[in-house]
Amino acid sequence: NIKSNQDEEENGPSSSNEDVKFDYPDIKYEFLDNTADVQIHAWGDSLEESFEQVVMGMFGYMTDIEGIENRDMKQIDIRAEGDLQNLLYKFLSEWLEIYGTEDYFVARKIEIILFDRNELRIIARGYGETFDLSRHTQGTEVKAITYSNMQIHEEASTHDVYVIVDI
Amino acid sequence: NIKSNQDEEENGPSSSNEDVKFDYPDIKYEFLDNTADVQIHAWGDSLEESFEQVVMGMFGYMTDIEGIENRDMKQIDIRAEGDLQNLLYKFLSEWLEIYGTEDYFVARKIEIILFDRNELRIIARGYGETFDLSRHTQGTEVKAITYSNMQIHEEASTHDVYVIVDI
């Protein structure tokens, strides 16, 4: 065992374990099923504002949102099927995909231009820039949006929205 | 809004959004219920070895275990109540507490001196040193041991042990 011999030569025995013939054990363990998530709660004067805010929350978890400057704009146009939950899921997923495929674009401001509840369609703009470690703080990357315990309280005056994202 | 005015002065309008009067939105979101865990699977030629290995796994998640040198030794003596699961829980918790209270001690080798299944008692030694960011890689800190889906397969030839820890 080369490693243990080297260590013995380099360090010598310490007073606390001088009678130990040191032999590092084999590794007989592994790590499984690493899971991590965070719940984002957003609210607003309208459901549109809550949707805008939950996207800001997602980017705000990845970096300190106050460090993001208004250097670029991205526009999206998405349609969902079934219900508002699917619309929210697709809305968030679209911004996450833009982050992943378009130069790590992060937005500080999201502006919904069209919010069609019947057609389940959203057109929105994001204002921000490329995430840059030399200027932005490192938060935790959001890996996926989930439907887990998703809540859209449209009747509440604060239009609360809850989304759990995998990190 | 001081921030948005400052940003407008510093950056000016960009070509992509020159018609936007820029006003950064208020923050209307918060982060809730951050959860993260990892499952450690360990095995050995005996149940004692599996118990030793799962502690090594815990430290190996916090740092690259090969960077830990044999500079110090800690000995523990713990007793559990009820069953082997409680013994495993207390065994891991004791090493985690030593990490937290005794200079961030991390072990590369764990040696069980006494493993009394009837009395549910373990005496063990850990060989390692103080965790030091200038010499050790930064993994993820283990915050707590859990009973969630804990498994001890004592009849299996590999004596598999599974423990989920909060990170």
HADDOCK unambig.tbl for C-alpha pairs under 7 A between the chains (distance, minus, plus):
assign (segid A and resid 14 and name CA) (segid B and resid 71 and name CA) 6.37 0.50 0.50
assign (segid A and resid 16 and name CA) (segid B and resid 72 and name CA) 6.45 0.50 0.50
assign (segid A and resid 16 and name CA) (segid B and resid 73 and name CA) 6.08 0.50 0.50
assign (segid A and resid 17 and name CA) (segid B and resid 73 and name CA) 6.60 0.50 0.50
assign (segid A and resid 24 and name CA) (segid B and resid 109 and name CA) 6.30 0.50 0.50
assign (segid A and resid 25 and name CA) (segid B and resid 109 and name CA) 6.41 0.50 0.50
assign (segid A and resid 28 and name CA) (segid B and resid 42 and name CA) 5.67 0.50 0.50
assign (segid A and resid 28 and name CA) (segid B and resid 43 and name CA) 5.63 0.50 0.50
assign (segid A and resid 28 and name CA) (segid B and resid 44 and name CA) 6.66 0.50 0.50
assign (segid A and resid 28 and name CA) (segid B and resid 53 and name CA) 6.14 0.50 0.50
assign (segid A and resid 29 and name CA) (segid B and resid 40 and name CA) 6.91 0.50 0.50
assign (segid A and resid 29 and name CA) (segid B and resid 41 and name CA) 5.43 0.50 0.50
assign (segid A and resid 29 and name CA) (segid B and resid 42 and name CA) 4.09 0.50 0.50
assign (segid A and resid 29 and name CA) (segid B and resid 43 and name CA) 6.42 0.50 0.50
assign (segid A and resid 29 and name CA) (segid B and resid 53 and name CA) 6.29 0.50 0.50
assign (segid A and resid 29 and name CA) (segid B and resid 54 and name CA) 6.59 0.50 0.50
assign (segid A and resid 29 and name CA) (segid B and resid 57 and name CA) 5.86 0.50 0.50
assign (segid A and resid 30 and name CA) (segid B and resid 40 and name CA) 5.97 0.50 0.50
assign (segid A and resid 30 and name CA) (segid B and resid 41 and name CA) 5.37 0.50 0.50
assign (segid A and resid 30 and name CA) (segid B and resid 42 and name CA) 6.54 0.50 0.50
assign (segid A and resid 31 and name CA) (segid B and resid 38 and name CA) 6.74 0.50 0.50
assign (segid A and resid 31 and name CA) (segid B and resid 39 and name CA) 5.77 0.50 0.50
assign (segid A and resid 31 and name CA) (segid B and resid 40 and name CA) 4.79 0.50 0.50
assign (segid A and resid 31 and name CA) (segid B and resid 41 and name CA) 6.24 0.50 0.50
assign (segid A and resid 32 and name CA) (segid B and resid 38 and name CA) 6.35 0.50 0.50
assign (segid A and resid 32 and name CA) (segid B and resid 39 and name CA) 4.94 0.50 0.50
assign (segid A and resid 32 and name CA) (segid B and resid 40 and name CA) 6.12 0.50 0.50
assign (segid A and resid 33 and name CA) (segid B and resid 38 and name CA) 5.87 0.50 0.50
assign (segid A and resid 33 and name CA) (segid B and resid 39 and name CA) 5.77 0.50 0.50
assign (segid A and resid 34 and name CA) (segid B and resid 37 and name CA) 5.92 0.50 0.50
assign (segid A and resid 34 and name CA) (segid B and resid 38 and name CA) 4.29 0.50 0.50
assign (segid A and resid 34 and name CA) (segid B and resid 39 and name CA) 6.54 0.50 0.50
assign (segid A and resid 35 and name CA) (segid B and resid 36 and name CA) 5.55 0.50 0.50
assign (segid A and resid 35 and name CA) (segid B and resid 37 and name CA) 5.55 0.50 0.50
assign (segid A and resid 35 and name CA) (segid B and resid 38 and name CA) 6.33 0.50 0.50
assign (segid A and resid 36 and name CA) (segid B and resid 35 and name CA) 5.52 0.50 0.50
assign (segid A and resid 36 and name CA) (segid B and resid 36 and name CA) 3.93 0.50 0.50
assign (segid A and resid 36 and name CA) (segid B and resid 37 and name CA) 6.38 0.50 0.50
assign (segid A and resid 37 and name CA) (segid B and resid 34 and name CA) 5.91 0.50 0.50
assign (segid A and resid 37 and name CA) (segid B and resid 35 and name CA) 5.55 0.50 0.50
assign (segid A and resid 37 and name CA) (segid B and resid 36 and name CA) 6.39 0.50 0.50
assign (segid A and resid 38 and name CA) (segid B and resid 31 and name CA) 6.73 0.50 0.50
assign (segid A and resid 38 and name CA) (segid B and resid 32 and name CA) 6.32 0.50 0.50
assign (segid A and resid 38 and name CA) (segid B and resid 33 and name CA) 5.84 0.50 0.50
assign (segid A and resid 38 and name CA) (segid B and resid 34 and name CA) 4.28 0.50 0.50
assign (segid A and resid 38 and name CA) (segid B and resid 35 and name CA) 6.34 0.50 0.50
assign (segid A and resid 39 and name CA) (segid B and resid 31 and name CA) 5.77 0.50 0.50
assign (segid A and resid 39 and name CA) (segid B and resid 32 and name CA) 4.92 0.50 0.50
assign (segid A and resid 39 and name CA) (segid B and resid 33 and name CA) 5.75 0.50 0.50
assign (segid A and resid 39 and name CA) (segid B and resid 34 and name CA) 6.56 0.50 0.50
assign (segid A and resid 40 and name CA) (segid B and resid 29 and name CA) 6.93 0.50 0.50
assign (segid A and resid 40 and name CA) (segid B and resid 30 and name CA) 5.98 0.50 0.50
assign (segid A and resid 40 and name CA) (segid B and resid 31 and name CA) 4.79 0.50 0.50
assign (segid A and resid 40 and name CA) (segid B and resid 32 and name CA) 6.12 0.50 0.50
assign (segid A and resid 41 and name CA) (segid B and resid 29 and name CA) 5.45 0.50 0.50
assign (segid A and resid 41 and name CA) (segid B and resid 30 and name CA) 5.37 0.50 0.50
assign (segid A and resid 41 and name CA) (segid B and resid 31 and name CA) 6.23 0.50 0.50
assign (segid A and resid 42 and name CA) (segid B and resid 28 and name CA) 5.68 0.50 0.50
assign (segid A and resid 42 and name CA) (segid B and resid 29 and name CA) 4.09 0.50 0.50
assign (segid A and resid 42 and name CA) (segid B and resid 30 and name CA) 6.53 0.50 0.50
assign (segid A and resid 43 and name CA) (segid B and resid 28 and name CA) 5.64 0.50 0.50
assign (segid A and resid 43 and name CA) (segid B and resid 29 and name CA) 6.42 0.50 0.50
assign (segid A and resid 44 and name CA) (segid B and resid 28 and name CA) 6.65 0.50 0.50
assign (segid A and resid 53 and name CA) (segid B and resid 28 and name CA) 6.14 0.50 0.50
assign (segid A and resid 53 and name CA) (segid B and resid 29 and name CA) 6.28 0.50 0.50
assign (segid A and resid 54 and name CA) (segid B and resid 29 and name CA) 6.60 0.50 0.50
assign (segid A and resid 57 and name CA) (segid B and resid 29 and name CA) 5.86 0.50 0.50
assign (segid A and resid 71 and name CA) (segid B and resid 14 and name CA) 6.09 0.50 0.50
assign (segid A and resid 72 and name CA) (segid B and resid 16 and name CA) 6.19 0.50 0.50
assign (segid A and resid 73 and name CA) (segid B and resid 16 and name CA) 6.11 0.50 0.50
assign (segid A and resid 73 and name CA) (segid B and resid 17 and name CA) 6.64 0.50 0.50
assign (segid A and resid 109 and name CA) (segid B and resid 24 and name CA) 6.31 0.50 0.50
assign (segid A and resid 109 and name CA) (segid B and resid 25 and name CA) 6.42 0.50 0.50
